Amino acid sequence: MTRKNRFIIAALIACSVFFGVAPSLISKNNEPAKAKIIVRGLGLIGDRSTRLSLQSLWGDRLGATLNSDQIEDATLFITSNLAQTGFQHPVVELNAVLADGTKKKFVIDPNAELPVPMGLQVRSARFEVDKGRRSYLEDVSINGLHVISEKQARDLFFSDVALFEGKAARAYSQGRLNRSADALSSDLRQRGYADATVKVVHVDINEHTGAVKVQVEVNEGALWKLRSLRTDVRGVDLPELEPLRQRQGILWSSFRTQDLTEEIRRAYFKKGYADVLIRIELKPEPAVNGIRLLDVVAHIQSGSVVKIGEVKFVGEKRARPSLLKKRSELKSGEPLNPIDTEQARYRLSRLGVFESVDLKYEPTTGAVRDPIFVLDESRRIETNLLMGYGSYEKLRGGVEILQKDLFGLAHQSRLELIQSFKSSKADYTYTVPEIFGESVDGSLRLFGLRREEVAFLREEYGATITLKKKLSGLGAEGTLGYTYQSLLNPENDLYTSSIDQREVTVGSIDVGLTKEARDNPLRPERGYHLFFQAELAAHELGSDVNYQRVELGGDYHTSWGRGRWIHAGLSHGFVTTLGSGDQNLPPDRRFFPGGDDSIRGYAEGQASPRGPDGRFIGAKSYVLADLEVEQALTKNWTLVGFTDALGVTGKLSSYPFDSEMVSVGLGIRYYTLIGPVRFEYGQNVKRRTGDPIGAFHLSIGFPF
């Protein structure tokens, strides 16, 4: 790492300390004295989070002393949270310093009915918590179940899917047990067994070990089927109701009742009947051979048509009224459709400049009503500190500055400054939401990057104009942009260094398409993700060189048994130089695979093709396949076995590849709110001469 980089990192750390500590010191000097609260016995993180939760619970009511009611509230908060994690008999010892300086000690045990003394005024409260023995669910026996397997039902009680189910994962509490029973009952009713009941008939708690055995009785009842559906309308009968009356033979549940109510309500809302009242009456027949036929009557009071009066906005300070009216898309005199006004509220919130957007009507009754949007504008400037770690770049940190609602038009800007041991990056993006209609956003991005690659120094400086549109028909997001940039490689140790141009100006059209269908991008367990990205540089676009660079691929995720998942990824990239020679292709437009998000038996860039002298060339084409099996160990820890296969070539005449590499390995992951922390080792079972045997990786984020 250069001296310059060390200086930048030191400056970032200094800024972090100043902006993080100085405001808190200033605020502390201005705040009145507050009662001191200390929590012990819940672990380092638990102690701190409980203390902060208590302070948040009291808010402005936290003064210089705590009274008896607040002490009791704190004790109840601590013991209730412990009960949810299986500790049914905790004891809290309060070491208190009273307002007059007297020190007192109290033992507070809600289960033993040891109350908090009345009349206390405590300026310092130290809660010493003895959690006691944890109660855990050892066994659940279920009788009377036929519709689903007992294993499926038991999974609702043993919700954790870890390989090693410790007592914490199976913690017992009456609340958790009741929720599990309700979940089983809901599952049966959703399948059409509307009379299904689930009762916990016996709970056996071993007070010495904490083991809990539960007996559950299930009465599934008969299967409900719709025989007829009719409507009883007072007021206006709509032709849209006729298809509903033709329904019969479908399984019925409370969810069907809710869906029918919503379907009717939407039909009337669309016509402006904002006060429509709907009541669903169920008339089941006695069960015959396990089937219970059902007649359904929808009682409807349509009310009168309501019109939109004046559309009003309250609370706006910077946002322009013309912008708000345009985004609401509501017009005076049109029928009042509550669904449309709710969508207008959603469109306003999507602008990203309001903390909240509420909706009310004035008057609340009558033939004409004014929709009033109550706006709470968010802070105009936000500053966030950024931290991360990767096997190649090591520690990286930076700052992000967001500006919102620029010029009162909901425009936004984002400045990002990031420094690592290998790179320096500056990025400024100015975004205009909904520039062409509701679904098209526009942005201008200015960027600069200096990064030490495996065999050359990459520098990029330029600007990009981009349009982004949601493609609802495909369930995807598309981008179209133009980039003008300068690409430099002032230090170059590639095999092609003798012919590589040290500086190239590039103008290109950029096309992107992304479809996100994963259940959770940070911790995917089911679903898939597809992407396509093309960069087309040409002389006609202001470029010194012509090239066409394309990357596409996807990943798929599914469960395999209980607490086990399969992840598969496939990606392909290639670059051509139609209209120019290969010698004009900038080095950083080739591909340099290898690393924690590529083939994991190699460090960053080391899986690239090599020249006759062993120096790296950069791939013109690659194909990468990844396969993982992930097994949960505990709630947040998982074990991963993986295989990565890579094919590369340095010349398109050998497309798609002329060299293959395969890595297999194991890894441990710990899942956090920002994604998994991964420690992995990849062993190269198929490698080239001069390649490493394997590589260790420590990084944050999912690999593909």
Order of alpha helices (4+ residues) and beta strands (2+ residues): alpha-beta-alpha-beta-alpha-beta-beta-beta-beta-alpha-alpha-beta-beta-beta-alpha-alpha-beta-beta-beta-beta-alpha-alpha-beta-beta-beta-beta-beta-beta-beta-beta-beta-beta-beta-beta-beta-beta-beta-beta-beta-beta
